[in-house]
Amino acid sequence: MAAPTSGKKIAPEEEHPRKAFGLAAHDSSGVLSPFPFSRRNNGDNDVSIKILYCGICHSDLHSLKNEWHNTIYPIVAGHEIVGEIIEVGSNVKNFKVGDKVGVGCLVDSCNSCQSCTTGFENYCPGMIFTYNSVHPGDGTITYGGYSDMVVVNQDFVIRIPESLPLDKAAPLLCAGITVYSPMKYHGLNTPGQHLGVVGLGGLGHVAVKFGKAFGMKVTVISSSLRKEKEAIERLGADAFLVSSNAEQMKAAVASMDGIIDTVSATHAIPPLLGLLKPNGKMILVGAPEKPLEVPAFALIFGGKTLAGSNIGGIKDTQEMIDFAGKNNVTADIELISADYVNKAMERLAKSDVRYRFVIDIAKTLKSNV
């Protein structure tokens, strides 16, 4: 989304009445530094949230470095936000001060298109992302969860179940809903079915946990044996399949009801489609930079479906987090301090994290102004 044509003439800390503080990148180096800015006052339909924790999504790294060529600097990333409500508007009936809540990838939408009226705000052409979006109301830029507080319309706030630890719940607001939503809508949540999960990172490890919570047989599909013990002994997967092993792949042909593909690197799709049973479904949630090659015959023979999915709607996000609370599904995290974030980004670029960094905002993000 492009920046306003008139440009930002008002300093970020003076745009709105409420002082805020965060970490921002100012150029494509992606290096984060202290950043004073401002938030709007709490409106009648808003809640103000003291941010306690914020997960680091791989899309944050892409955005900070402008790898998708749409970044508006300065940028405050973060869309896996968990915190405590400190103020509610006069029209807010479902939340109160002190409630533990979360905010995911979206903070607003048009509320009138078919997507919005059917619970798929995530496909609204006018959706407003938690960060790096231009708000149509005043032309200001949205800033994310690498900050001390946020003001959000009540319709985009998620209640966190008491049974979930807040730090380990934060990544579910992006990684969790990204795998839960396609599993739900494509019927890959049926007990006894066989689910394949391609890739064992931030998305993949949560997909394994949801698959097992649904009562499915889960096989992790990876390019090497390196994560086999982790997948089976730590995460509870039933089997591990090495995609570079021709014999293993041949033995697994036509054995899976569905596949969730979480890999964002360019990789071969036809061998994975071969693992599906007739009428099986493969859902892409990773986003490789280069186009993927898919021969028509790989789909036609067997009546197979190849689809994509992008996060999920607000109703489904609440459903997902409630399901997670009832079934003890959490993300495996490395809790870090705010002053470690730049190092964490370096490690994330090397896939050196198991499986999600989460920033301890409340305890470690301190304003120096």
C-alpha positions in Angstrom: 0.0 0.0 0.0 1.4 3.3 -1.0 2.1 6.2 1.3 -0.2 9.3 1.1 0.7 11.4 -1.9 0.9 14.5 0.2 3.7 13.0 2.4 3.9 12.9 6.2 4.5 16.5 7.3 3.8 16.0 11.0 6.4 14.2 13.1 5.2 10.8 14.3 5.3 11.8 18.0 2.9 14.8 17.2 0.4 13.1 14.9 -1.9 12.0 17.8 -2.5 13.0 21.4 -1.2 10.0 23.2 2.6 9.5 23.6 3.9 6.1 22.7 7.3 4.4 22.4 8.6 1.6 20.3 11.3 0.2 18.1 11.4 1.3 14.5 13.5 0.7 11.4 14.2 3.8 9.3 15.6 2.3 6.2 16.1 -1.0 4.4 18.9 -2.1 6.7 16.1 -3.1 8.9 18.0 -2.1 12.0 15.7 -1.2 14.9 16.2 1.7 17.2 14.2 3.6 19.9 11.3 5.5 18.4 9.0 7.9 20.2 5.7 8.3 18.3 2.0 8.8 19.2 -1.3 6.9 19.2 -4.9 8.3 18.8 -7.1 8.9 21.8 -9.4 6.0 22.8 -12.6 6.4 20.8 -16.1 5.2 21.7 -15.6 1.9 19.9 -11.9 1.4 20.9 -9.9 -0.3 23.5 -6.4 0.8 24.6 -4.0 -2.0 25.4 -0.8 -2.0 27.4 1.4 -4.4 25.3 2.9 -7.2 27.4 4.4 -9.4 24.7 4.8 -9.3 20.9 5.9 -12.2 18.7 8.3 -11.8 15.8 6.9 -13.1 12.5 9.1 -13.7 9.5 7.0 -11.2 7.6 8.2 -8.6 10.1 11.7 -9.2 8.8 10.6 -8.9 5.2 8.9 -5.6 6.0 11.7 -4.1 8.0 14.1 -4.7 5.1 11.5 -3.7 2.4 11.9 -7.0 0.7 8.3 -6.8 -0.5 8.9 -3.3 -1.8 6.0 -1.7 0.0 7.5 -0.5 3.3 6.7 3.0 4.6 9.5 4.2 6.9 9.8 4.6 9.8 8.2 1.2 10.5 7.2 -0.3 13.8 6.5 -4.0 13.1 4.7 -6.6 15.2 1.3 -8.2 14.7 1.4 -11.0 17.3 0.4 -8.7 20.2 -0.8 -9.8 23.7 -1.6 -7.3 26.4 -3.9 -5.9 29.0 -6.8 -3.5 28.5 -6.2 -0.1 30.2 -9.1 1.8 28.7 -12.4 1.1 27.0 -14.7 3.3 24.9 -18.3 4.1 25.8 -19.7 1.7 23.2 -17.5 -1.3 24.3 -19.6 -3.9 26.0 -17.6 -7.1 25.6 -14.3 -6.0 27.1 -13.3 -4.3 30.4 -10.2 -2.8 31.9 -7.9 -5.6 33.0 -8.9 -8.1 30.4 -6.1 -10.0 28.7 -6.5 -9.7 25.0 -4.6 -10.0 21.7 -4.3 -8.2 18.4 -3.3 -10.0 15.2 -2.5 -8.9 11.7 -5.6 -6.6 11.2 -6.9 -3.6 13.0 -9.7 -2.5 10.7 -11.5 -3.2 7.4 -14.3 -1.7 5.3 -17.0 -3.6 7.3 -19.3 -3.6 4.3 -17.9 -5.8 1.5 -18.9 -9.5 1.0 -15.7 -10.6 2.7 -16.3 -8.5 5.8 -20.0 -9.4 6.1 -19.2 -13.1 5.9 -16.4 -13.2 8.4 -13.4 -13.0 6.1 -12.0 -9.6 6.9 -8.6 -11.0 5.9 -9.7 -10.8 2.2 -11.3 -7.3 2.4 -9.7 -5.1 -0.3 -9.8 -2.3 2.3 -8.3 -4.1 5.2 -5.9 -2.2 7.5 -2.9 -4.0 8.6 -1.6 -3.6 12.2 1.5 -2.0 10.8 2.7 -0.4 7.6 -0.8 0.5 6.4 -2.3 3.9 5.6 -5.4 4.6 7.6 -8.0 6.1 5.3 -9.5 8.2 8.0 -6.6 10.5 8.6 -3.8 9.3 6.3 -1.5 8.3 9.1 0.5 5.1 9.2 -0.3 2.2 11.5 2.4 1.2 13.9 2.6 -2.3 15.3 3.4 -4.2 18.5 7.1 -3.5 19.0 5.8 -0.7 21.2 4.4 -0.1 24.7 0.7 0.4 23.9 -1.9 0.3 21.1 -5.4 1.6 20.4 -7.6 -0.8 18.5 -11.3 -1.0 17.4 -13.0 -3.5 19.6 -14.1 -5.6 16.6 -10.5 -6.5 16.0 -9.6 -7.5 19.5 -9.2 -11.2 20.6 -9.9 -12.4 24.1 -7.1 -14.6 25.4 -8.3 -17.7 27.5 -7.1 -17.8 31.0 -5.6 -21.2 30.5 -3.0 -19.9 27.9 0.3 -18.5 29.0 0.4 -15.0 27.4 3.9 -15.2 26.0 3.3 -18.5 24.3 -0.1 -17.4 23.0 1.2 -14.4 21.2 2.4 -16.2 18.0 -1.0 -17.9 17.6 -2.4 -14.6 16.6 -0.6 -15.0 13.3 1.1 -18.4 13.0 -1.8 -20.1 14.7 -4.7 -18.7 12.6 -2.6 -19.0 9.4 -2.7 -22.8 9.7 -6.0 -23.2 11.6 -8.1 -21.4 9.1 -7.2 -23.5 6.0 -7.4 -26.7 8.1 -11.0 -25.7 9.1 -12.3 -24.6 5.7 -10.7 -27.4 3.7 -11.8 -30.1 6.0 -8.3 -31.0 7.2 -9.5 -31.2 10.8 -11.1 -34.6 10.8 -10.1 -37.2 13.4 -8.4 -40.1 11.8 -7.3 -38.4 8.6 -3.7 -38.2 7.6 -2.2 -34.7 7.5 1.2 -33.8 6.0 3.0 -30.7 7.2 5.7 -29.3 5.0 8.3 -27.4 6.9 8.9 -27.3 10.7 9.3 -23.6 11.5 7.0 -21.1 13.2 4.0 -22.1 11.1 4.8 -25.8 10.8 5.3 -26.6 14.4 1.9 -25.1 15.3 0.2 -27.0 12.4 1.5 -30.2 13.9 0.0 -29.3 17.3 -3.3 -28.4 15.8 -3.4 -31.6 13.7 -2.8 -33.7 16.8 -5.4 -31.7 18.7 -7.9 -32.5 15.9 -7.2 -36.2 16.3 -5.3 -36.6 13.0 -2.3 -38.6 12.0 0.4 -36.1 11.3 3.5 -36.5 9.2 6.2 -33.8 9.0 7.7 -33.4 5.6 11.2 -31.9 5.6 14.2 -31.7 3.3 16.6 -33.3 5.8 16.6 -35.6 8.8 17.8 -32.9 11.1 14.4 -32.2 12.7 13.1 -35.8 12.9 13.7 -36.3 16.6 12.3 -32.9 17.3 9.2 -33.5 15.3 8.3 -36.8 16.8 9.6 -36.6 20.4 9.0 -33.0 21.2 6.0 -32.0 19.0 4.2 -35.4 18.9 4.2 -36.0 15.1 3.4 -39.6 14.1 6.0 -39.8 11.3 8.8 -37.9 9.5 9.3 -37.9 5.8 12.5 -36.7 4.1 11.4 -35.1 0.8 14.9 -35.6 -0.7 14.7 -39.3 -0.1 13.3 -40.9 -3.2 12.5 -44.2 -1.6 10.6 -42.6 1.3 8.6 -40.4 -1.0 7.7 -43.3 -3.2 6.5 -45.4 -0.3 4.3 -42.5 0.9 2.6 -41.9 -2.5 -1.2 -41.4 -2.2 -1.2 -41.8 1.6 -2.3 -38.3 2.8 -5.7 -36.7 2.9 -4.3 -33.2 3.0 -1.1 -31.2 3.2 -0.3 -27.8 4.8 2.7 -26.3 3.0 4.4 -23.7 5.2 7.7 -23.3 3.3 8.5 -19.8 2.0 11.5 -20.9 -0.1 11.2 -22.1 -3.7 10.6 -25.9 -3.8 9.1 -28.6 -6.0 5.3 -28.9 -5.7 4.6 -32.1 -7.9 6.3 -34.6 -5.6 4.2 -33.2 -2.7 1.0 -33.5 -4.7 1.9 -37.1 -5.4 1.6 -37.8 -1.6 -2.1 -36.9 -1.7 -4.9 -39.5 -2.0 -7.4 -39.0 -4.8 -9.4 -35.7 -4.1 -6.7 -34.7 -1.6 -6.0 -31.1 -0.8 -2.8 -29.2 -0.5 -2.9 -25.7 1.0 -0.1 -23.1 0.6 0.4 -20.8 3.5 4.1 -20.1 2.9 4.9 -17.4 0.3 7.9 -18.2 -2.0 9.3 -15.2 -3.7 9.5 -16.9 -7.1 6.5 -18.5 -9.0 6.0 -22.2 -8.4 5.7 -24.7 -11.3 2.6 -26.9 -11.2 2.0 -29.3 -14.1 -1.7 -29.6 -14.8 -1.5 -33.4 -14.9 -0.3 -33.4 -11.3 -3.7 -32.0 -10.3 -6.0 -33.5 -12.9 -5.0 -37.1 -12.3 -6.4 -37.8 -8.9 -8.7 -34.8 -8.8 -6.4 -33.0 -6.4 -6.8 -29.4 -5.1 -4.0 -26.8 -4.7 -5.2 -23.8 -2.8 -3.8 -20.8 -0.8 -4.8 -19.2 2.4 -4.0 -15.9 4.1 -4.3 -15.7 7.9 -8.0 -15.7 8.9 -11.0 -13.6 9.9 -11.6 -12.2 13.4 -14.3 -14.7 14.3 -12.1 -17.6 13.3 -9.2 -16.2 15.2 -11.2 -16.1 18.4 -12.4 -19.7 17.6 -8.8 -20.7 17.1 -7.5 -19.2 20.3 -10.4 -20.7 22.3 -9.7 -24.1 20.8 -6.0 -23.7 21.7 -7.0 -22.9 25.3 -9.1 -26.0 25.6 -6.5 -28.2 24.0 -3.3 -26.7 25.4 -1.9 -25.7 22.0 0.8 -23.1 22.4 3.8 -21.9 20.4 7.3 -23.0 21.3 9.1 -19.7 21.9 12.3 -18.0 22.9 11.5 -15.1 25.1 13.8 -12.2 24.5 14.4 -8.7 25.7 13.8 -5.6 23.6 17.5 -4.9 23.4 18.1 -8.3 21.8 15.7 -7.7 18.8 18.3 -6.8 16.2 20.3 -10.0 17.1 17.1 -12.0 16.9 16.4 -10.6 13.4 19.9 -11.8 12.3 19.2 -15.2 13.7 15.7 -15.3 12.2 17.2 -14.7 8.8 19.3 -17.9 9.3 16.2 -19.8 10.6 18.0 -20.0 14.0 15.0 -20.0 16.3 12.9 -22.7 17.9 10.3 -21.7 16.8 9.2 -18.1 17.5 10.9 -15.2 19.1 8.7 -13.3 21.5 9.6 -9.9 22.9 9.0 -9.3 26.6 7.7 -5.8 26.0 6.4 -4.8 29.4 9.5 -5.7 31.3 12.2 -4.7 28.8 11.0 -2.0 26.4 12.0 1.2 28.2 11.7 4.8 26.8 14.9 6.9 27.0 13.0 10.1 26.3 
